[in-house]
Amino acid sequence: MTVDSAKTELVVGGIGARIIAFALDIVFLGIVANIGVGVGALINGSTSGEGGVIFTALGIVIGAYLIALIVTLGLAGWTPGLIILGLRVVREDTLMRAGIGRALGRGILLLPIFFWPWLVMLLVTAVRDKSGRHQGLHDSLSRTMVLNVRHGLDPR
């Protein structure tokens, strides 16, 4: 058995893989949101009539999901989309887990993603990153980077 030389060096996560991972996280968020609506409808008795219970359940479920994303990203370096594509977020200085604070900072910087000029700006900063790490503004400001641990070294 030979040692795979690609596993002995760090491989930066590509922009395409990162976009797909983020899209998967959005799909999972949609699934969770539908579960919240379903739970609210079950509690309320139907989807018609008073919507307060439905929106409360929706808010609780989405909030819990977003908190779980921040915690798993901070403590383990992944979200569901990242782990499916073999990517991990690490601190750029130590290559250790990002931590809750940095994960929260990245998350806050990603919140306005549905405002398309913000999305374009994040993509442009990732494409034009001179370090070669494809860091978007959210990575640069939180001092994190995304590694492809499927094809390279996983610094856990």
Steps between C-alpha positions, in 0.01 A plus 500: 500500500640840404445833666289734289717811454193724462399417858825643636428858394220748551255540212291816493127456439402610151246773435262264317498248786444778751204637303346152474552443874327830578214412263459164678485681834223722359311191380532347847376827650195480270431146615529606864270797432238268353527279806439810714190586299381140531552497876319834530213370289473188716493709815252745346281225354528622139691731271207740476377745758726652766859487375673611819572147617631399158735799479616449858583135431670601175712760679599260777600224258696732267668668797602164645637392161705818460639466853591138423679613183706756694587246772597220260700740283678642805569173680541254212565722198208384291139549406297228325588643157870524584524146632323356194761664276795416724574858607597633841527856637809570712679799648749633248773555759497167687295270273301404810122514537360844430324534836153632572597869476652471153215275383249756626690778319496302174130432546415864560695599190309240297154609622444767232579241229145526366572863410659426160760783496639355826517155339686643200743681732572179694561309177723774356711513816541120489596497132742794531666378820872545446596244766378211283270379777178624334406688816182701477449807716337283768814282516744791495326692778452193719854377419385158387566291193328203338700183436416204280566216744381234258795567267752643747616494856237537774670700777250403773 
